[in-house]
Amino acid sequence: MKQIFYSLFVLLVVLTSCKSSDTISTSTSHSKTDPTYWQQHVDYTMNIDMDVETYQYKGVQKIVYTNNSPDVLTSVYYHLFLNAFQPGSEMDARLQSIEDPDGRMMENGKSRISTLKPEETGYIKVKSLKQNGKSISYETVGTILEVKLESPIQPGEKVTFDMDYDAQIPLQIRRSGRNSKEGVALSMTQWYPKLAEYDFEGWHADPYIGREFHGVWGNFDVTINIDKTYTIGGTGYLQNPNDIGHGYETGSVKPADGDKLSWHFIAPNVHDFTWAADPDYIHDTMQVPNGPLLHFFYKNNPSIKENWKKLQPKTVELMQYFSSEIGKYPYEQYSVIQGGDGGMEYAMCTLITGERKFGSLVGVTAHELAHTWFQFLLASNESKHEWMDEGFTSYISDQAMNEIMKESKENPSERAYQGYYYLVKSGKEQPQSTHSDRYDCNMAYSIAAYNKGEVFLAQLGYVIGQENLKETLKKYFTDFSFKHPRPIDVIRSAEKVSGLELDWYLTDWTQTTNTIDYAIKSIEGSANTTTVTLERIGLMPMPLDIEVNYTDGTSENLYVPLTMMRGEKPATETRTQLKDWAWSYPTYTFTINKSKEDIKDLTIDAKELMADIDKDNNVYTK
C-alpha cells in the first residue's frame, strides 16, 4: 500500500485550496471563560485496504499527538471498539446480566454477540506500534490498547505514533457492522484504533460496553481503498472527486485502474471519522442557502425513495433552524446516510435506518442532526454526562419538529416530562451524575439521559425565562464549541445571561434524585382578605408562578422568587411579585386582598413547565 503523509502545513494548504476552512474554529489550549483550560490535539493520517468479500481490512495509521496538558505522560491508551463484538466481551457480559437488554442485540433470548462465529466477529489486531520511530510495548485488554511509552511525553511536546493493524467488521449488531437488516453493506463507525482522551480528570480509557463516546479534537487525513462499485458517504471532504465519480464529480470522471478506487478524505478539526459504503446507494445532494451542501445516501429501494426525497428539503430547514437557534454550522458539508441500527450522530454525518414512515424519518434526522451541536461541536464527555448531549439534543429537536412539522404543541417537551414522572414513580431513578455504563437498567439510563436531560433545559426556561434560555444556548455554543464543556459550563452560561445564581439547580437536578413537589396547604378567608399557605414537600427548591382566577372574570399572576437565586426571572406579562421564599422553610404564606369567595381557582405552575411530581395538590378550585 502506498501512503502519503502530510505535514500539518501541507494539510492546511490542501484544506485552503480544496475546501475553505475559514469557518472552522481552531482548538486552543485556553478558553475565553477559563484561562487555565487546555485540551489535547491529535492529527490522524490513515490508509486502509478493504476486502468486501471477507469484510476484513488492513490499516496503516500515523498520528501526531500534542500534549497540551501540564502533565508528563508515561502511557497512552487507544480504543479498539470492534473488539466488543466477540463472545465473552464486556459488552456481551453486560447484555447477559442487565435486566432489560437492548432488543437489537438479542435473539431468541440470547445475546447476539455470544453466538457470533469467528468470521462474524469484530476485531482490531495491532501488529506493530512505534513512538518516534522506535518500537514500544503494548497490550490489548478487551477494547483498550494499553501502551507503555518508550520515553515520557513532556508538556507541550509532539510525538508521532505509527501503527499497522488488521481488522474485521462484525455483523451489524450495534452501531458498527456489516450487512444490516436493511441490507446496508458497511456501517463503519468507531472502526479505527482511536486515541483515548486525556484531560484534567486524567485518561478516559473506558471499555466499550454499549454507551457513548469521547474523543480528542484533531485533523483527519483518510484514504479508503475499496471495490470500485461501492459508494462511500461520511465524514470529511472528498479530495479526488473526479477520480471517484459516484455523484461527487465536478467534471469528467477518469477511468479507474483495477478493481478498486482510492477515496481520499480530509476532515479538519473533528474528534471522530465515520463512513458507510454500499454498492446500491443512491447519492443525492441539496444546498442549504448560506450553509453546507447536504448529501443523502440511501438504498435503491423503491419503497423508501419517496420518503428520502421528501426528507431532503426538511433537512435544509432543520439545518437552518439549528444554525439560527444555537450557532452556525461551521463545516461545508453534512451527510444523512442509511446505515447502522437506529440513529447515531457522527462527525459531519449521521447513520440512520431508512425504512421508516416519513414522520419518523424526519424525526430521527432532526435528533441526529441536532447532535452536531450537542456533543459534536459542544464535545461533552457523553460517557459521564450523557444527559448533556441526549437531553439537550432532544429538547432542541422537539422544538424544531414543532415548528418545521407544524405540530402546534404548547409544550413540545411534554412527553419528556411524562417520561421523567414515570422514572420517578418506578423507584429506579439514579442521579444523572451516574456514569452511563453504571445504570442498573437501560430504562433508567434512557429516561435520565433523554427525558430528564430534556426537562433540564425546558424547566431552566421556566426558572430564568424563555428568552434567557435562548440566549443561554447561543452563549454556550459561542464559548464552548470545539471544546469539551462540563455541566458547570452550561449553568455558568445561564448565570451570565440571566444574572441569576443557579448552582442549586445544577446540583439538585443532576447530582441527586431530589424531586419537586409543591402544594397548596390551606386557603383561609375573611371578609376582605384571603391567606394562602403553600407547602414544599419535595427537597428540590423552585421559584413559583401562581395563577389566580376570580369569580368576576379577572385574573392575576403571582410570582414567588426563590431566595437562593438572588434575583428574579424577567416578567413577560403583568404579575405581582411576592416576597422571597427561602428553601429551608417548609411553608410559605401570602395574602390576597380579596375574599375567599371571590377566588374561582388558584394554580401553582398553570403552564406545567415545572416538573412537579404531584400536580393534584397544585390546584385549589372553589
N, C-alpha and C positions, 0 to 999 in steps of 0.2 A: 504494500500500500504506500502511496505517495501522500505525504502530509506536509502542508505548508504552514510554517509557524510565523505568526505576525507579531511584531513588536507592538507595544501599546501605541507608539507613534503612527505606525502604518495602519493600525486598526482605526485610529481616529481619522486618518486621511481617507480610508475607504468609506467610513461612515459619512464623512462630509460630502464625498463625491457621489456616493450611490444613494444614500438616504439622509436627508437632513436630520441632524440630531440636536438642532438648536433648542428644541423644546424639552430636551431631556436634562433633568437636573443632575448634577454630579454629586455622588456620595462624598461626604466630607467627614473629617474627624471631629467636627464640632457641630453644635446646633444653635440656632438663634435663641432658643429658650433655655439652653443649658450649655455653657461654655466648656464643661468638663466631659460632654458626651463624645463618644468615639464609636466607630464600628469598623469591623474588618472588611477587607476587599479581596476579591479573587477574580482572576481572568482565566477562562477556560478556552483551550483550543482542543477540539475533539474530532476524531475521524473514525467512522465505523463502517464496516463492510457487512451488509445484511444478506443472509441466505433466507429467502422467503419460503423455501421448501422445508427446511429444518427448524425455522424460527430461531436460529442462532446467529450471533454476530461477533465479530472480533473488533475490539476497540483499542485505540491509542489515544491517550489523554495527556495533555500538558497543562498544568495550572501554575500561574504565578500568584503567590499568596502574599499579601501585605499585612503585616502585623501592626495595626494601628493602636493596639492596646498598650497600656503602660507595663504589661507583664512580659516576662520571659517564658516562652512556650517550650516545653520539653517533649511534648507529644502532640499529635493531631489525630483526628478521627474522621472517617468517611462513613456515610450512609450507603449501604448496599441493599436498597429496598427490595429488589426482586427476590432476595433470599428468604423473604417472608412466605413465599408461595412454595413451601416444601413441607411434606408431612413431618409433624413434630416441632415445627417452628413455634415461636412465641405467639404469633398470630393464630396458628392452628390451635394451640393450647387454650388461648383465651376464648376462641369460638366454642370450644367444648366445655368450658367452665362457666361462662356467663349465662344468666337465666333467660335472656332474650336475645339470642344471636341474630345477626343480620341475615335476613332470609335469602338475600342474593348469594350468600356464601355457604348456604346449607342445601342439602339434597337428601330426601328420604330420612330426615332427622340426623344426618351426619354432616360433619364439616367437609366441604368440597375439597379443601386443601388436603385433608387426611387421605383422600382416595386418589390423589394425583399419581400417575405413573412417571417414571424418570424422565421420559421425553415430554411430559406435560408440565413439569415443574418450572419454576423460575430460578435463575441464579446469576450471580456475578462472581466470577473466579479471577482473582488478581494473580497475574503471572509474574509481574516484576514491578518494583517501585523504587525510584531513585529520588534523592534530595540533592539538588545542585550537582547532578551527575554521579553521585555515589549511592550505591545500593544501601537500602535501610531495611530493618526488620519490621515485620507486621504480622498480625494475627487476625483472622476472620472469626468474629464471635457473633453468630446469628446474622443480624442485619447491620452490624457495625464492624468496620475495619479499624483495629487499634494499631496505631503506628508509633513506634519509638524512633525519635529523630536522631540523625547522625550527629547533628550539633543543634543546640537550642536556637530558637528564633528570637532575636532581640527586638525590643520595642522599635518600631519604625523600619524594621528590616523586611526586604522582599526575598522570598525563596521560590525556587522552581521545583515542582514535583512532576516526574514523568512516570506514567503507568501504562502497562499493557494488560489487557484483561480479555477474557472470554465471557459471553453472556448468553442466556437463553430466556426467551419470552414465555411466561406461563400462559396456560389457558386463562381466558378472561374470567376472573373471579371478583376482584375488587380493584377498580381504577385502571391499573396496568393490565395488559394482556392481549391475547390474540384470539381471533375468531369469536367475537361477541355473539350474543343471542340474535342480534340484528344483522350479523354477517360481516361486521367490520373486521378487516384482516388484522390491523395493528393499531393498538392504542398505547403509545409509547410515553408513559408518564413515569417520572422517577426511575428512569431507565439506566442512568449512568452513575458511576461512583461519585457521590456528591459530598463535598466537604462540609462537615458539621459547623454550625455557628458557634463562635466563642464571643461572649460579651461580658458585661460587668458581673454577671452571675456565674461565669465560667463556661465550660463546654456544655453544649446541648446535644449530646450523643445518645438520644433516646432510641431504644429499639422500636422498630416499626411493628406495631401491634394492630393498627387499624384506623387510627385517627388522622391527625393533621400534620402539617409540615412547618419547617422553619429553615431559612436558607441565608447564605451570605450574598450580599449585593456584589455585582460584578458584570463583566462583559463576556459574551459567549461567541465563539467562532466555531461553527459546527459543519462538518461535511458528512453527508449520509450517502453511501453507495448502495443502491438498491435496484432491483429489477425495473427496467425502463417502462413497464406497463403500469407501475404504481404511481398514484398522485399523492403528494405529501402536503399537509397543511399543519401549521403550528406556530411556534414562537419565532420571532425574528424576521429579518428582511432577506429575501432570496437575492443572492448576488449575481447569479448567472441565469436569468430568466429565459434568454434566447437559446441557451444550451438545453433547457429543460422542456419548455412548452407547457403542456398541461394547464393552460389557462393563465399562465403567468407572463407569457411572452409580450414584449413591447415591439418586436419586429419579426423578421422571418426566423424560424427555428432551424438551427443547424442539425443535420442528421446525426444521430447518436452512433458512436462506435461501440460495438459489442452489445452485450445483453443488459448492461446496467447504465444508469445515469448517476452522476455525482451532483447531489444537491448541496449547495453551499449557502449557509445562512449566517448572518451576523445579528446578534441581539445586544444592544447597548443598555447597560445599567438595569439589569434584571436579576432576580435571585432564583431563577429556575429556567429550564428549557424543556419544552414538551412538543411532541409531534405525533401525528397519526397518518396512516397510509392505507390505501386500498386501491385495487385496480379498477373499481367501478364507481369511484367518486365523481359526482358532478361538481364542478367548481364554478360558482357564481361570484360576482363582486358587485358592490354598491358603494358609492362615495357618500360620506357624510359631509354636508356643506360645512366648510371651515373646520373639518375634522378628518379622521382617519379613513382609509379605504377599508371597507369591510369585506372579508372573504367568507364564503359559505361552502362547506364541503359536506355532501350527503350522498347516500347510496342512490344509484339509478333504479329506484323502486317506484313504480307508478302510483302506489298507494300513498306515498308521502310527498310527492313532488309539489302538489298544490299548496300544502301547508308550508313547505320550506320556501316556496316563492313568496307567499304572503308574509312569512316571518321577516323577510329582508327589510321592507320599509319600516316595520315596527322596531327592528333593531336599530335603525337610524334614529328613530325617535327616542329610544332608550338611551343611546349614546349621548344624544343632545341633552336629555333630561339630567343624567348623572353629571355630565360636564358642567351644567348650569347650577345644579344644587349642591355639588361638592367641590369640584375643581376640574379644570380642563384635562381631558385625556391627553397624555404627553407624547404618545407614540404615533406613528403614521399608519399603522395597520392593526386590525383586530380580526380574529377568525372564530367563527362558530362552526364546530366540527362534530359530525355524527360519530360517536365512539363511546368508549367507556361502558359504564353500567348504571348510569343515572345522570348526574350532573356534577361537574367538578371544575373549579377555576384553576387556570394556569397562567403563565406569563404570556400576555398578548393574545390569549385564546381561551376557549373553553371546550371541553368534550362533553357532549350530552347525548342521551339516547334520542333517536329521531322518530320512532314510530309512536307518535303522540297525537292527541286531539290538538287543534290549533291553540286553544286557550292554554293548555298545559305546555305546549312548545314555546309560546311567548313567555309564560310564567317562569319556566326553568331558565330560559335565556336571560330574562330580566335579573334573576337571582345571581346567576353565574357571572354575568357582565358586571353587576354591582360589586362583586368580589374584586374586580380590578382595582377598585378604590379601597375597599375594606379587606385587607390582608395583602393584596399585591403591592399597591403603591404605599399604603399605610401598613407596613410589613410587621404587624404584631406577631408575637410568638403564639401561633394558634394552638400549639400543643398545651400550653399553660393557660392561655387566656382565650379559649375558643369562643366565648361569648362576644369578644370584641370584633371578630370577623363575621361569624354566623349571625349574631344578633343584629349588628349594625347593617349588614347586608340585607337581612330580612326586613328591617324597618324601611330602608330606602327603596327596596324593590317593591314593597307593598304600596308605598307612596307613589312610585312610578306607575305601577299597574292600575292604581285607582284613577290616575289621570289619563294615561295613554289608552287604556282599555275602557275608559269611561264607566267605571264600576259604581261611582256615586256613593261610596261608603262614607258615612260621617266620621267613623274612626277606622281607617284602613288597617290598624293593628289589633282590631277586636279579637281575631282568632288567636293572636299571640297571648292576649290577656287570658282567654279561656284556657289555653294550654297551660299557662302558669298556674291558674287556680286548680286545674286537675293535678298538677305535680304536687302542690301543697297538700291537697286532700289525700293524695296517695300515701303520704308518710315516707316517701323515698327521696325527698329532696336533699341534695348535698350542696354546700356552698359553691358558688361559681368559681372560687379560687381553687377548686379541686382540679388536679391535672386531668386532661381529657381521657387518659387511659385508666384512671383510677376510680371511675364511677362504678357503683355497684351494678348498674344495668344500663342498657342502651337507651331505654326510655328516659331515665333521669338525666343522662347526658344530653340527649337530643332536645328535650324541653328546656333545660338550663341554658344550653348554647343558643338555640334558635329563638324560642319563645320568650324566656326570661331576659335574654340578651336584647331582643327587640323592645320589650317593655322598658328596659333600662333607658333607651332613648325616647320612646313615646312618653313615658312618665316624666323624664327630665324636661320635656317641653311643658308639662303641667307645672313643674316646680319653678322653672326660670322664665317661662313664656315662649310661645311658639317661634316668634321672630328671633329671639335669642338663641333658640335651638338651631335654627337655620344658619345663623352666623357662627355658631359654635362648630358645626360641621365644616364650614369653609375655613375657619381658622385652624382647626385640627389638621385639615389637609395641607394648608399653606405651611404650617410649622413642622409637620412630621412626615410628609410624603418623602419617599426614598430613604426612610429611616426605619427604626424598629421601635415604634411607640409602645408605651406601657399603659396600664389602666390609669395611673395618675395623670398621664399626659392628656387624656380625654377630659378628665374632670377639671384640670387646670385650664384647658382651653375654654371650658364652660364658665369657669370663675372669671377669667379675664374678660370675656364677652359680657357677662351679666353683672359683674361686680359683687356677686354673692359668694358666701362661704359654703362649699359643697362637699367637704371631705366626709361628713356624716353620711351623705347619700351613697358615695362610693363604698364606704365601709360596710354599712348595713346591707345594701343590696347585693354586693358581690362577695363579701367575705363571711357572711353569716346566713342563716336561714330565718332571720327575724322577719316577721310579717307585719303588714299594715292592717290595722283594724280599728277604726274609729266608730263611735256610736253616739246616738242621741240618748243620753241617760234619762233626762227629765225635762219637761216643759211646764212651768208653773206660772199662772197668770193672776193679775189683779185687775182693777178697773181700767187702768191706763197703760200698764206695762206687762211684759212677759219676760220671765227669767228662763234662759235656756242653759242647761248644763250638758256639756259634751264629755265623753269618756274616751281615753286612749287605752284600748285593750291590747293591741299588738305592741311589740317592742320597737318597731321602726317608726321614727317620727316623720311627720309631714306637715307642711302648711296646708290650710284648708280653704277651699272655695265652698261657700254655702249659698244656696238659692232659696229665697223665701217668696212664696206666692200668697197674696192676700185675697180675702173674700170679695174685695171691691174691684178685683181685676188687675190691680197693680202688682208689681214685683220688686224685689230688692236683691242685689248681690252683695254678700258679705265676704270679707277676706280675713282669715286669721293667720298672721305671719308666724313663722317658726323662729324662735329667738336665736338659735344657733346658726341661722342663715345670715344674720347680721344685715338684713335688708329684705326687700320685697320684690316680687316679680312685677314687671310693668303692667299697668291696668289697660286692658283693651276695650273695656266698657265701663260705664259708671258703676262704682262699687263703694261700699262703706268699709273702711279699714278699721278693724278692731285691734285691741292690744295684743302684743305677742304672747305666744304660748310656749313656755319653757318645757322641754321634753320631760323632765323628771316628775312634773306634776301630772298625776293620772287623770285629773279632771280640770275642766275649764268652764267658766261661767260668763255669760254676757247677757245684756238686756236689750230688748226690742221695745221701742216706745209705742206699742200698740197692745191692745188686749189680746189674750189668747184666742178669744172668739173671732178676732179679725184675721187670724192666721189660717189659711187654707191648707198649706203644706210647707214643710221645711226639709231640704235635702242637702246632705253633705256630698259634694262632688257629683252634681247632677249630670255632668257630661261623661262621667265614669272613665276619666283618664288617670285616676289614682287607683293603683292595684290593691284596693281594699278587699280582703278575702271574704268578708261577710257584709254584703250590701243591704241585707234585710234590716239591719239596725241603723242604717244611714238615713232613713226617711221617717218623718212624722206627718201624718195626714189627719186632718180634723175629723 
